Every structure is written in C-alpha cells, then in structure tokens.
Amino acid sequence: MSRGGGRGVPVHRLTVLFDAECGLCAHVRDWLVRQRQLVPLDLVPAGSALARELFPGLDHQATLRRITVVGDGGQVYTDDAAFLVCLWALADHRDKAAWLASPAGKPFIRAAVLAASAYRESTGAAGRRLDGPGGGPDGRGAGGPGERSGEGSPCDDRCLPPD
C-alpha cells in the first residue's frame, strides 16, 4: 500500500492503528469509540496479526512509531494528518479539524502531536516485539476488543513524529 494510494477517493470508513501497549493510546482509543462518528472508525492494534492481515502492504513496524490511519480507499494518513482525519470523522469535532488544518491551526496540531510523543517518550521504553500488541490470534488481545492491556504500562518512542 502506498502513501498516495486512494488519493481523490471518498472516505467512507477509517481504520485507526493504535499502540495497544501504550496507556495514552488506549485512552485515546476509548475516547474515540465514545464519540459520535460521521465516518465509522475501526480501532485495530498496530502491528497485530489483524493489522497485518488487513493491510499486508503496510510497514507495520512504522505503525508502532507513528500514528497511522488507513482509509477504505487505500489512503494512508500519518502523524498530523492522522490526528486531523480522526477529528474530521467525529461529528462534534469536524469544525475543529478544519480549523487545525488551516494555516492558523497547523502549529496547534503539530504541538499536540509533539506533546503526545513527548509523553510517550517520558514514560520509558517497553521494548516489545512487533507481534507483541494484543497477543491474541486476532490481534485484539485475550480480553477482546475492549481489552486495555497497555494502560499504565511504559511506552517507548514508537509514535514520535519524523524529524
């Protein structure tokens, strides 16, 4: 799957790849599922067997370092764009996403991405393997889709934005 794939194709569904071993990521995942969605969001642990099955052409090691969202038309969003497309998908936050994507808002979305990355970095290094998140055969963990296996556990710098 290429970054440019699906350009110009309407988005009807998004898959958010999140780090199941990160407490911050689990918190954001839980927040996303509680929001009214204009575009349905599927939340899948990054690097899991399920993620590899759904997106065989994706660099799954990179999805553990950078927030990644995949559209149903092959679109791949990372870093700032991934945060923006998640907000855009939510009924109560679409206007905020449009403002954050504007020249006036770009510094704020960048600051949010950097703050999240700094938090993850400050909580320590977990040093897990690519097949670590979820742990279950479907990549969702032994406890199913609502499992919060990583909450409270240390995170490493897997979601740091590129330099």
FENQUIDA-V757590 format. One record per residue. N is the residue number from 1. RES is the residue in three letters. PHI is phi in whole degrees, 0 to 359 (none if undefined). Layout:
n->N res->RES phi->PHI
n->N res->RES phi->PHI
This chain:
n->1 res->MET phi->none
n->2 res->SER phi->261
n->3 res->ARG phi->299
n->4 res->GLY phi->275
n->5 res->GLY phi->301
n->6 res->GLY phi->83
n->7 res->ARG phi->299
n->8 res->GLY phi->85
n->9 res->VAL phi->266
n->10 res->PRO phi->299
n->11 res->VAL phi->259
n->12 res->HIS phi->247
n->13 res->ARG phi->201
n->14 res->LEU phi->232
n->15 res->THR phi->248
n->16 res->VAL phi->263
n->17 res->LEU phi->267
n->18 res->PHE phi->239
n->19 res->ASP phi->279
n->20 res->ALA phi->292
n->21 res->GLU phi->265
n->22 res->CYS phi->251
n->23 res->GLY phi->299
n->24 res->LEU phi->297
n->25 res->CYS phi->297
n->26 res->ALA phi->296
n->27 res->HIS phi->297
n->28 res->VAL phi->296
n->29 res->ARG phi->303
n->30 res->ASP phi->297
n->31 res->TRP phi->295
n->32 res->LEU phi->301
n->33 res->VAL phi->289
n->34 res->ARG phi->276
n->35 res->GLN phi->274
n->36 res->ARG phi->285
n->37 res->GLN phi->256
n->38 res->LEU phi->278
n->39 res->VAL phi->239
n->40 res->PRO phi->301
n->41 res->LEU phi->248
n->42 res->ASP phi->258
n->43 res->LEU phi->252
n->44 res->VAL phi->231
n->45 res->PRO phi->301
n->46 res->ALA phi->297
n->47 res->GLY phi->76
n->48 res->SER phi->284
n->49 res->ALA phi->301
n->50 res->LEU phi->295
n->51 res->ALA phi->298
n->52 res->ARG phi->294
n->53 res->GLU phi->291
n->54 res->LEU phi->291
n->55 res->PHE phi->228
n->56 res->PRO phi->297
n->57 res->GLY phi->270
n->58 res->LEU phi->276
n->59 res->ASP phi->281
n->60 res->HIS phi->288
n->61 res->GLN phi->295
n->62 res->ALA phi->294
n->63 res->THR phi->292
n->64 res->LEU phi->277
n->65 res->ARG phi->260
n->66 res->ARG phi->229
n->67 res->ILE phi->302
n->68 res->THR phi->225
n->69 res->VAL phi->232
n->70 res->VAL phi->242
n->71 res->GLY phi->275
n->72 res->ASP phi->292
n->73 res->GLY phi->260
n->74 res->GLY phi->95
n->75 res->GLN phi->295
n->76 res->VAL phi->236
n->77 res->TYR phi->247
n->78 res->THR phi->228
n->79 res->ASP phi->53
n->80 res->ASP phi->304
n->81 res->ALA phi->297
n->82 res->ALA phi->293
n->83 res->PHE phi->299
n->84 res->LEU phi->297
n->85 res->VAL phi->291
n->86 res->CYS phi->295
n->87 res->LEU phi->297
n->88 res->TRP phi->300
n->89 res->ALA phi->286
n->90 res->LEU phi->261
n->91 res->ALA phi->303
n->92 res->ASP phi->273
n->93 res->HIS phi->231
n->94 res->ARG phi->297
n->95 res->ASP phi->297
n->96 res->LYS phi->297
n->97 res->ALA phi->298
n->98 res->ALA phi->297
n->99 res->TRP phi->293
n->100 res->LEU phi->296
n->101 res->ALA phi->280
n->102 res->SER phi->283
n->103 res->PRO phi->305
n->104 res->ALA phi->291
n->105 res->GLY phi->269
n->106 res->LYS phi->307
n->107 res->PRO phi->298
n->108 res->PHE phi->287
n->109 res->ILE phi->293
n->110 res->ARG phi->297
n->111 res->ALA phi->297
n->112 res->ALA phi->295
n->113 res->VAL phi->297
n->114 res->LEU phi->294
n->115 res->ALA phi->295
n->116 res->ALA phi->298
n->117 res->SER phi->296
n->118 res->ALA phi->296
n->119 res->TYR phi->299
n->120 res->ARG phi->299
n->121 res->GLU phi->294
n->122 res->SER phi->288
n->123 res->THR phi->275
n->124 res->GLY phi->104
n->125 res->ALA phi->258
n->126 res->ALA phi->270
n->127 res->GLY phi->58
n->128 res->ARG phi->257
n->129 res->ARG phi->280
n->130 res->LEU phi->301
n->131 res->ASP phi->274
n->132 res->GLY phi->287
n->133 res->PRO phi->293
n->134 res->GLY phi->81
n->135 res->GLY phi->79
n->136 res->GLY phi->279
n->137 res->PRO phi->296
n->138 res->ASP phi->264
n->139 res->GLY phi->82
n->140 res->ARG phi->259
n->141 res->GLY phi->92
n->142 res->ALA phi->296
n->143 res->GLY phi->271
n->144 res->GLY phi->89
n->145 res->PRO phi->296
n->146 res->GLY phi->270
n->147 res->GLU phi->300
n->148 res->ARG phi->240
n->149 res->SER phi->300
n->150 res->GLY phi->265
n->151 res->GLU phi->296
n->152 res->GLY phi->85
n->153 res->SER phi->274
n->154 res->PRO phi->294
n->155 res->CYS phi->245
n->156 res->ASP phi->251
n->157 res->ASP phi->268
n->158 res->ARG phi->298
n->159 res->CYS phi->252
n->160 res->LEU phi->295
n->161 res->PRO phi->290
n->162 res->PRO phi->294
n->163 res->ASP phi->291
